[in-house]
């Protein structure tokens, strides 16, 4: 596997990055749901909940892929 500047293979780094951003966004979406509910916009609150669920599923899928890579020994840190 190609190795980036982090010492981890590019695929692992990419998965970690997507997972991080999905989890961080999921945290922020809770506030968005509350904002929409406080504004009486239930349809928008439902939309934000759906987006939150999608990011949660995305983060979980990244986690599963990372476990597979770790088990195969392809995850890094890479030796130079």
Phi, psi and omega in degrees: 000147176292145181243130179273186183291347182280345186092353175255153178296153185301321182294317178297314179302315181298316179296318178298319180296313179297317180299313180302311183293325177294318180291319179297314179298319179303322177296315181293326183297332177302319177293322180297321177298313180298317179301315180295318178296317179296333178272001180074025182253076184295324180297321179289321177300318178297319177301313181296323177297318179296316178298319179298317179296320179296317178292324177297316178296322179297315179296320179295319179296320176301316180302315180297316178298319179295322176298319178297315179297319180296319180294330181275350182082009182266007190274330185104181004293145184283148175269138178248000000 
